[in-house]
Each structure stands twice: as structure tokens, then as C-alpha cells.
């Protein structure tokens, strides 16, 4: 799996940076493709050192730091955020329909996500520029698209995330006045408070706890159902059963693949990783993220194959399918296992909620600040501002959190407007192809220092991801418009 992400400019590459061992290097941050240079980018957070945000050919590359398991963090955040309850249901249904046959597709999906997240992180570290800064350099159309998308997506996602967290809570604590709506509103408000009053370091610790809970519970349940190991190993051989084509594509492209992949670069900057000296660390962090995601997917496939496929039990689509699974687990293994699974379901949904409240708000803050300052002609170093936590204290960051929390609460009482759902589905389907294809554009151009541009392997993986998401996009739009 290492070959998937080590696609550009490692220490052994021709023209790459020197050996690691030097820390606290200071220097200027130059913006690729521009004539001026930006100010120094300070590395805040864990290290408290100052690093060089380097772009283009100007100045020597900073020495690569040694990757340390102790510093892993942003990858845990993206894994906790990217896999929500809907992803678990999709994987569970794939296991219930096809058993272990599509296990290989789940692993291929992890490789695709590793490539996308690595490319996002590499852009931030190699250029000293944020993802939105890169998009803006491609033309004003990217700002128009992102602005429309993030407003509609946030409105509908807020209601979905709150409802998804409320479902297992309502099952665990029946009889609560107001029922599902009370738990949903409470989930949104708690997420808002946790992100509003805490900076990235505490946010990362919270996400680590949540992912630990859901990781241990899902793996425990998968072991409890006693997996058929010979069948699981046979599922590593690529096979497409009849009627499985779009299930396979969805499994490869869907699980762990959302707008939060674009937030990964902001999280590594928030950690204090601001220049290419952190490249090794970012790659280790990224691999851990999607290896963890892979464990989730495999565990849910095992549960679906063993509990549902063999018994010919069909689950409802959507988050309610997980509640049905809780009932099946109670019949087979007792109330303790069922309640434990509901706790894991709640941790999965709530971690996705909190992650979006933080990560997508960072994206929105960068989007807003760049437009406002661009009109005023004010220069800035966005990577430095993210690393120092200034974006988390900005009014656009907090305004978007409020947008995610309060307006969507109206959908808890009303049926979702059909036209808005259609618009959300179409825009959502287009985001992942947008991310994959713009990364290919950015990382093969002079905007990126030569030693960190895409290799043939990275281009191949990103190109395959872009094609995959375009096919899924077309299929989703067709399904929505039927």
C-alpha cells in the first residue's frame, strides 16, 4: 500500500529534499504561480517550531522530518468524519446481497481514498497554499460552484447528521419527551458547543475517543458473528456477480469519500504541519486513516454476510437499517450486544457530525475570507492563519456552524422539499469528481514545486478515481430524476 501514496518527491527521489533530522527550519513561503512572496509560515500546535511553506522553485526545500506514530492525528479525524452511518448501511447491504464477494472492492476503495487524501495533503504542504486557494487559481467558476454547493449541502447535511445521531439514542432511551426530535436537536447543539469553544487540539482528542469507540464495537460484533475466513479470503479475488456493478462502484467510491476529504489539508495545517518537511508524517497519517476505514468496511461486510446474507434477511436503506440490525443482534446474541452496537452507531454518527461542523466550516471560512480580502486587495497567508487557529475564531467559521445547526432543524418537522433534495443530490454527486480532477490539474502544473508533482502512479490513481466518481455521478443523477 505504500506505493500508492509515495507518489512524488520522497527522500530517495531525484531532485527531492535531503535527509530528515533537521527541525525548526525557518524560511519564507512563496506562492506558486505568483510573482510576490508570502510571509513566514509558523508551525503551531504540537511542535511549536517554525517551518517553511515552500512553493515553486525559489529557495531550498526543507529537510524531511522523521514520521512518528505519536504525532498521528488529522488522519484519525478524517477517518472518524468520513465514515458515517449511511456508509455503514451501504456496506452492510452489500454484504447482505453478495456475501464476501465484494470484499476486494472495499480494499480497492481504501487505496483510492489514500490517493485522494495524499494528493490533498501534498498540495497544502508542497505549496503552502490551501485547497480553496488552489481552486481559485483555476478560475472563478470554482468559487461559484463551491459557494452554491456548500450552502445547499450544509443545510441538508445538518438535518441528516442530527437525525442519524438521534436514531440510536431514541432506541437506547425510549420514552424521552419529544422522542427523535429532542435527541436530534440536542446532538446538533452539543456538536456546536464542542466545536465553538475548543480549538483543533481538543477537537482531535475528542475524535480519537469517538473513533476508538466505534472501531472496537464494530470489530467486536464482526468477531461475535464468527466470520467464514475461507470465504473472506476468496472475496479478495476480483469478481462481479450479476447485478453487482453499481454496488461495486458505490463500495469503492462511497465509503469514506465526502467533502471532508478536502478538509484533510486544513486539518494537517491545524496540526501545525505547514511545509513539505512534514510530507513523510502526512503520508503515514493518511495511511493509518484509511487502513482504519478499511477495517470498518471489512467488519461491516462480515456482519452483513454472516447475519443477513446467509439468512436472506433484507434491511431497509438509510440509517433505519442499522436499527433493524440492532434488533437482529438482540435476537441472536442478547440485549448487551445489541445495545453495544447502538452505542457504536451513535459514536459513528456523532463523530461525522462534529467532524463536519469543524472541517467544512474551515473550508467555508477560507472561501469567505479569500473573497472578502481579495476584493479589498489585502494579502494573506491562509496556511499560517489555519495553523495558528485564527480561522477557528473567525466569523465565517462560526457563521457556517450556525448554518449547519439551526436552519436544518426545520426539516425535523417538515417533509424534505423534493426540489431541494434533487439539487442536493446532483451537487453532492459532482463534488468527488470535482476534487479528483482539480487535484490532477493542480498537481501537474507549475503551481506545485517540481519535486512534489504527480508521478505516473498518482496520476493513474487520481484519474481512475475521477472516472469512477463521474460514472457514479451520472448514475446517481439518473436515479434521482427517475
SULWOVEN-V44578 format. One line per field, one symbol per residue. phi: phi as a letter, one per 40 degrees, with the letter a starting at -180 (. if undefined). A space follows every 10 residues. Layout:
phi->???
//
This chain:
phi->.cccbcbagc ccccgccccc hbbgcbacbb ccgbccbccc bccbgccgbb bccbagccgc cccccccbcc cdadcccccc ccbbcccccd cccccccbgc ccdcccccdc cccdcccccc ccccccbgbc cccccccchc cccccccccc ccdccccdcc ccccccdccc ccbcgcdgfd cccccccccc ccccccbbcd dcdccccccc cccccccccd cccccgcccd ccccccccab cdgbdccccc cccccgbadc cccdcccccc chcbaccccc ccccdcccdc ccdccdcccc cccccccbcc cfcbcccgcc cccccdcccc ccbhcccccc cccccccccc ccccccdccc ccccccdccc ccccccgcca bcccccccgc ccbcccdccc ccccccdccc ccbbccdccc cccccccccc cccdcccccd cccbbccbdd cbcccccccc cccccccdcc cccccccccc cc
//
